[in-house]
């Protein structure tokens, strides 16, 4: 049975009128998508250094798929509001924040909390969205764009003319990574199920069936000397093949453990096991290196972290605005139908990212100036 709205408090007692009551999606525990709860609560008051964003778009990432199973490495205790990233318009500013930000559109990396109609966030973490970009399209490249850009250019440092292997080339990160690589003059081999091969080919990659028993052999036929980088979100035992396909001087970038998403047990053990294996491989004298990518690495150095985030996401958003890359919006689903959005994202039938958008009854957020 689908969930229905639950009032957290009496609307007459809320007091704050910044956008009225907030609609939010709550993950109460380890549940099926139908177990997600739609709740109402008072509108947030921005603290000093914060703004309130009115939601225009938030994505369903692989992180939320892990979280609803209790399998994300450092998720908060249940219950909580999921939502790894979002795009929205500033409707209120806190103390010390320039009031001229009201009415302007920004993207933000949130980790949790983005599946809500109003969200209070630190202004330091906002990245302005270029004018004219559709919010849902911009949303597809927030966490996906930062991840893809940093793995390609900051971690693997792949150069024009080189060849890379992208696993899950039809997914949110994968489809963005393929496009960024092709824009940089890099040859791409992309794995996906056969139903997505035409879409992967349209992005500029050579598609291969990820389930093929002879997948390593097919990759070697296309890149006899090995590939210069492998981007692997799967983990598990398949990571051995990914490492074996590297050319001398190549880099394996691991950024997930999708292989163990549905395996009962510890959320941390698969990640720690994977990192341990990567560290051991880095000790081998074979000219190849490995890296476990974590988008939150360096967050303790807040100023440098946010500057890097603004720079990298800013470049991806500029490419999107210029038409150099194309947003892969799999579907737009109203916030109150989050269960449907999660089921679709987990179905394996879509290319790109499923996007949550405001419910029509919520009204449109004020347009950006």
Beta strands, then each sheet from edge to edge (+ up, - down):
strand 1: 6-7
strand 2: 22-26
strand 3: 37-41
strand 4: 50-60
strand 5: 85-93
strand 6: 105-109
strand 7: 118-122
strand 8: 126-128
strand 9: 163-166
strand 10: 187-192
strand 11: 206-209
strand 12: 227-232
strand 13: 246-254
strand 14: 289-292
strand 15: 329-334
strand 16: 353-357
sheet 1: 1+ 3+ 2-
sheet 2: 7+ 4- 5+ 6- 8+
sheet 3: 7+ 4- 16+ 15+
sheet 4: 11+ 10+ 9+ 12+ 13+ 14+
end
